[in-house]
């Protein structure tokens, strides 16, 4: 099996991103079925209605559901719905809404300030959040309105049910709205072995951006409002932001294929298993240090520059994570156990040189 990176240079295998993986068979089949004949546009079609209903069944609650193209749109529009321009959003310093969305949250909310807090292994420190809320309460300071958390985190860790319940109780005590960036929410559900509701609305989450792209779809995220009042006129936000898809059925249909037979959870569990295999194997090699617990489909390792160069010279493609000094290795629904074994063997060989 050969892959190619964004430059077109051939690679043997890749652990760069779960976005590199293709469309899984279940999503592809639903797309094919939706492509047979005509259907009404802009979401007024049976595919979109069915996908929304499937998500309500999954979460076991009457939530509002909207489909957008990507995670940046999902996060920024959801946060804009929670805040006014003079409010602030608190998030972890490594959060995607801070590091990788080109200021979209501020842009779509007409200037809402993003405030950063630290926390071990990618999880927010509630004491730091409290300090951020309390350090100023005067009119000159952007009023905290939303707390944004990522599940699983940017560092591959997973908030437990108890941790999320504590966060939910905390946000309610301070009158904050709770947003969850769930681009890898499925991996978290698979990791914890819980129902989706336990780590979403039952824990106090107001709106979840549920990722599909990284879990086997071609494109598309679901913005799920558990607090339906916050979804007022969200359809207008989507339209204004260029996220109202004319042929909406092609954005919605893959969710049906993924949800109806459990592919969303199988894909995530498989990716997690591959990552655990990778972490276990690398952790036994002298000179390799696991930087963070492997709890989902991501492995962070510290290795020498010479070793990283040697792996890349053998055709491996992976990224150095932003500002961490670590290599980030991502597994997907398409990762194979033999890929993991081959990578581990190459690391062992190069580490002994």
C-alpha positions in Angstrom: 0.0 0.0 0.0 1.4 3.4 -1.0 0.2 6.8 -0.1 1.3 10.3 -1.1 1.6 13.4 1.0 0.4 16.9 0.0 3.5 17.5 -2.1 2.8 14.3 -4.2 5.9 12.6 -2.8 5.2 8.9 -2.4 5.0 7.5 1.2 4.9 4.0 2.4 2.3 4.6 5.1 1.2 7.6 7.1 0.3 8.5 10.6 0.0 12.2 9.9 -3.8 12.6 10.2 -7.1 10.7 10.4 -8.2 13.2 7.7 -5.9 11.4 5.3 -8.2 8.3 5.4 -10.8 7.7 2.7 -14.5 7.3 2.9 -15.6 4.2 4.7 -18.0 1.8 2.9 -21.0 2.6 5.0 -20.8 6.3 4.3 -20.1 5.7 0.6 -23.1 3.4 0.2 -25.4 6.0 1.7 -24.0 8.7 -0.7 -24.6 6.3 -3.6 -28.2 5.7 -2.5 -28.8 9.4 -2.0 -27.6 10.0 -5.6 -30.4 8.1 -7.2 -32.9 10.5 -8.6 -34.1 14.0 -7.5 -34.5 15.4 -4.0 -35.5 18.8 -2.7 -32.7 21.2 -2.0 -31.3 23.1 1.1 -32.2 20.4 3.6 -35.8 20.0 2.7 -35.3 16.3 1.8 -36.0 12.9 3.4 -32.2 12.2 3.8 -31.6 15.2 6.0 -34.7 14.6 8.0 -33.7 11.0 8.6 -30.2 11.9 9.5 -31.4 14.4 12.1 -33.8 11.8 13.6 -31.0 9.2 13.8 -28.9 11.7 15.8 -31.8 12.3 18.1 -32.1 8.6 18.6 -28.4 8.3 19.2 -28.4 11.0 21.9 -31.8 9.9 23.3 -33.1 13.5 23.4 -35.0 16.0 21.3 -32.0 18.0 20.1 -31.7 20.5 17.2 -29.3 19.3 14.5 -27.6 21.3 11.7 -25.1 20.0 9.2 -22.0 22.1 8.0 -19.0 21.4 5.9 -16.2 21.3 8.5 -15.1 21.6 12.1 -14.1 25.2 11.9 -17.5 26.2 10.7 -19.2 24.0 13.3 -17.2 25.4 16.2 -17.1 29.0 15.2 -20.8 29.3 14.4 -21.8 27.3 17.5 -19.8 29.6 19.7 -21.1 32.7 17.9 -24.6 31.5 18.8 -23.6 31.4 22.5 -22.0 34.8 22.7 -22.3 38.5 21.9 -19.5 40.5 20.6 -18.5 41.8 24.1 -18.4 38.3 25.6 -15.4 36.0 25.9 -14.8 32.3 25.3 -12.6 30.4 27.6 -10.7 27.3 26.2 -7.5 25.3 26.7 -4.4 26.9 25.3 -4.0 24.0 22.8 -7.7 24.0 21.7 -8.4 23.8 18.0 -10.6 27.0 18.2 -7.4 28.8 19.3 -4.6 27.3 17.3 -6.1 26.1 14.1 -9.2 28.1 13.0 -7.7 31.4 11.9 -9.7 33.5 14.3 -13.0 32.1 13.0 -14.7 32.2 16.5 -13.9 35.9 16.9 -14.9 36.6 13.3 -18.3 35.0 13.3 -19.1 36.3 16.7 -18.2 39.9 15.6 -15.3 40.1 18.0 -15.8 37.8 21.0 -12.5 37.4 22.8 -10.9 34.0 23.2 -9.2 33.6 26.6 -6.7 30.7 27.2 -6.2 28.6 30.2 -3.6 25.8 30.9 -4.2 22.3 31.9 -2.4 19.0 32.0 -2.6 16.6 29.0 -4.9 19.0 27.1 -7.6 19.1 29.7 -8.7 22.4 31.1 -7.8 23.3 34.7 -11.0 24.5 36.4 -9.1 26.5 38.9 -7.5 28.4 36.1 -10.9 28.9 34.5 -12.2 30.2 37.8 -9.3 32.6 38.0 -10.0 33.8 34.5 -13.6 34.5 35.3 -12.9 36.3 38.6 -9.7 38.2 37.8 -11.8 41.1 36.5 -15.5 41.8 36.6 -15.6 45.4 35.5 -17.0 46.7 32.2 -13.6 47.0 30.6 -13.1 43.2 30.6 -14.8 40.9 28.0 -17.5 39.1 30.0 -17.0 35.3 30.1 -19.9 33.6 28.5 -18.8 30.3 27.1 -16.4 27.5 28.1 -15.2 25.4 25.2 -13.7 21.9 25.8 -12.4 19.3 23.3 -13.4 15.6 23.5 -11.1 13.9 22.9 -8.5 16.6 23.5 -5.9 17.9 21.2 -3.3 15.8 23.1 -5.2 12.5 22.7 -6.7 12.3 26.2 -10.3 11.8 27.1 -12.4 13.5 29.8 -14.1 11.0 32.0 -17.8 11.1 32.8 -17.0 12.5 36.3 -14.7 15.2 34.9 -17.4 16.3 32.5 -20.0 16.4 35.2 -17.7 18.5 37.3 -17.2 20.9 34.3 -20.9 21.0 33.6 -21.7 21.9 37.2 -19.0 24.5 37.2 -20.3 26.2 34.1 -23.8 26.3 35.4 -22.6 27.8 38.7 -21.0 30.7 36.8 -23.8 31.1 34.2 -21.5 29.9 31.3 -22.6 28.0 28.3 -20.7 24.8 27.6 -19.5 24.0 24.1 -17.8 20.8 23.1 -15.6 20.4 20.1 -16.2 16.8 19.3 -14.3 16.3 16.1 -13.2 13.0 17.7 -16.3 12.6 19.9 -16.8 9.0 18.6 -13.3 8.0 19.7 -14.2 9.3 23.2 -17.4 7.2 23.3 -15.5 4.1 22.2 -12.7 4.8 24.7 -15.0 5.2 27.7 -17.5 2.6 26.8 -20.4 4.9 27.6 -23.5 6.1 25.8 -23.2 9.4 23.9 -25.7 11.1 26.2 -23.5 10.4 29.3 -20.7 12.6 28.0 -22.8 15.3 26.3 -26.1 16.7 27.5 -26.4 14.6 30.7 -23.0 16.1 31.7 -24.2 19.7 31.0 -23.1 20.2 27.4 -25.2 22.8 25.6 -23.9 22.3 22.1 -21.8 19.6 20.6 -19.9 19.8 17.3 -20.0 16.1 16.4 -17.3 15.2 13.9 -17.9 12.9 10.9 -15.0 13.7 8.6 -12.2 12.2 10.8 -14.3 9.0 11.4 -14.9 7.9 7.8 -17.0 10.5 6.0 -15.9 12.6 3.0 -16.9 15.8 4.6 -19.4 17.1 7.2 -20.0 17.8 10.9 -23.2 17.9 12.9 -23.9 20.8 15.2 -26.1 19.4 17.9 -27.9 21.8 20.2 -29.1 20.1 23.4 -30.2 23.5 24.7 -32.7 24.1 21.9 -33.2 27.8 22.9 -29.6 28.5 21.9 -30.3 27.3 18.3 -32.6 30.1 17.6 -32.0 31.4 14.0 -28.9 29.2 13.7 -30.0 28.3 10.2 -29.5 32.0 9.3 -26.0 31.9 10.7 -25.3 28.9 8.5 -26.6 30.6 5.4 -24.7 33.8 6.1 -21.5 31.8 6.6 -21.8 29.9 3.3 -22.7 26.6 5.2 -26.2 26.1 3.8 -25.6 23.3 1.3 -27.9 23.4 -1.7 -27.6 19.6 -2.1 -27.8 19.0 1.6 -28.7 15.3 1.2 -25.1 14.6 0.3 -23.9 16.1 3.6 -26.6 14.3 5.6 -26.8 10.9 4.0 -23.4 9.6 5.2 -24.6 10.0 8.8 -27.4 7.6 8.1 -25.0 4.9 6.9 -22.7 5.5 9.8 -25.4 5.5 12.5 -27.8 2.8 11.4 -25.4 -0.1 11.7 -22.9 1.2 14.2 -20.1 2.0 11.8 -19.4 5.3 13.6 -18.5 3.5 16.8 -16.7 0.5 15.1 -14.5 2.9 13.1 -13.6 4.9 16.2 -12.9 1.8 18.3 -10.7 0.4 15.5 -8.7 3.6 15.3 -8.3 3.6 19.1 -7.1 0.0 19.1 -4.5 0.8 16.5 -3.3 3.7 18.5 -3.0 1.6 21.7 -1.0 -1.0 19.8 1.3 1.8 18.5 1.7 3.3 21.9 2.4 -0.1 23.6 5.0 -1.0 21.0 6.8 2.3 20.9 6.8 2.6 24.7 9.1 -0.4 24.9 11.8 1.1 22.7 14.7 2.8 24.4 14.9 6.5 23.4 11.2 6.8 22.9 9.0 8.5 25.5 5.3 8.7 25.4 4.5 12.3 26.1 0.8 11.9 27.0 -1.5 9.0 27.9 -3.0 7.3 24.8 -6.7 7.3 25.4 -8.2 7.7 21.9 -6.6 7.5 18.4 -3.6 9.7 18.9 -0.1 8.9 20.1 2.4 11.6 21.1 6.0 10.6 21.4 9.3 12.3 22.0 12.1 11.1 19.8 15.4 12.4 18.6 15.6 14.6 15.5 17.9 12.0 13.9 15.3 9.2 14.5 12.5 11.4 13.1 14.6 12.2 10.0 15.4 8.5 9.5 11.7 7.5 9.7 10.8 10.1 7.1 13.6 9.0 4.8 12.0 5.5 4.9 8.8 7.0 3.6 6.8 7.6 6.8 4.8 10.7 7.1 3.8 12.3 10.4 3.7 15.8 12.0 5.5 17.5 14.7 2.7 18.9 16.9 2.4 22.6 17.3 4.8 23.9 19.9 5.0 20.6 21.8 8.3 19.2 20.6 6.6 15.9 20.1 5.7 13.8 17.1 2.0 13.2 16.7 0.9 9.9 15.3 -2.7 9.6 14.2 -4.6 6.4 13.6 -7.9 6.2 11.6 -10.6 3.7 10.6 -8.4 2.7 7.7 -5.2 2.1 9.6 -4.1 -1.5 9.6 -2.4 -3.5 12.3 0.4 -4.4 9.8 1.0 -0.6 9.3 1.6 -0.2 13.0 3.9 -3.3 13.2 6.0 -2.0 10.3 6.4 1.4 11.8 7.4 0.0 15.2 9.9 -2.3 13.5 11.4 0.7 11.6 11.7 2.7 14.9 13.4 -0.3 16.6 15.9 -0.6 13.7 16.7 3.1 13.6 16.9 3.5 17.3 19.7 0.8 17.5 21.9 2.5 14.9 
